[in-house]
């Protein structure tokens, strides 16, 4: 079958990119409000039981890992555009479950939220990544990735400080109510994304064979590392700063907003610089090393000022790492021809492996050491991203 990239007109590619772009922007409003505070919400529900928090996220990643290949086969018939719309509606259900969840009924409602988290992931991430690879352009992809990431970050600047104020003035439930409304509006831009003709052609067994195939080792390791590092950054770090700041929601949100604000312009500029430089693998290697160092420094954070200074450095290093990694990922995905969706499924599976390793490691380690020492996992994962940069460098020499 012919790659849909060649069947789309320039107008359709622009329409597809901006449909994905504005869809993600609407979703970024919700994630900007909830991103820092959702792990804290689960932490408080569990009574401060870190292993239980890790178990909640591990169930979502574990089930998704074993269903993602089946999900890709289902999407062959269902269609990417409808999947993106339905994913937004699944997010409505997730936040509705959170809205009503209390310590008394958590064992009834958290499983419902988990079910729809898995449904959301199955319906959203494969279509989004595949379509993004198709609707972006070689030679301009770094700038387009930079635009996407910087806009998400920009929307995330106001989100945490506003969310901290809303929680202090009203309640956590008010954030979930806002998220419900936002995700309903998120269906509109996704409904405008043009159809693509990609089909997932692997059977379930082959998807697992490819995960352990030697030829895919670098991409798999990089995706495993990304999943592990994101777990520490998105789940463990917010809980740590919440405890460090003695449960002050507004301070947590304000610090997160200030750090994000300083990095927005740098992120957009770096994406365009990356296209002109053309050495994405070198930037990925340098960013990974700098980012790993940031995780080590975070172990010794003691005050709000430390959180700001170290967080700012870490965000700038993350810009280098994420923009380079995403640009390389979408370049590789686009180069797969009509195997772009198989490549995406492979990466998604590997990321879940990384998340499970990180979540399991944190759950075990916190019984012996303080939470901040688990940041070593983030440092190791960041360094593992250099495996992808080495493969890219080797391909350029060939």
Secondary structure, DSSP 8 states (H G I E B T S, - for coil): ---GGGTS-HHHHHHHHHHHHHHHHHHHHHHHHHHHHHHHHHHHHTTS-HHHHHHHHHHHHHHHHHHHHHHHHHHHHH-HHHHHHHHHHHHHHHHHHHHH--TTTHHHHHHHHHHHHHHHHHHHHHHHHHHHHHHS-TTTHHHHHHHHHHHHHHHHHHHHHHHHHHHHHT-HHHHHHHHHHHHHHHHHHHHTS----------HHHHHHHHT-GGGHHHHHHHHHHHHHHHIIIIIHHHHHHHHTTT-HHHHHHHHHHHHHHHHHHHHHHHHHHHHH--HHHHHHHHHHHHHHHHHHHTT--SHHHHHHHHHHHHHHHHHHHHHHHHHHHHHHHHTGGGHHHHHHHHHHHHHHHHHHHHHHHHHHTTTS-GGGGHHHHHHHHHHTHHHHHHHHHHHH-
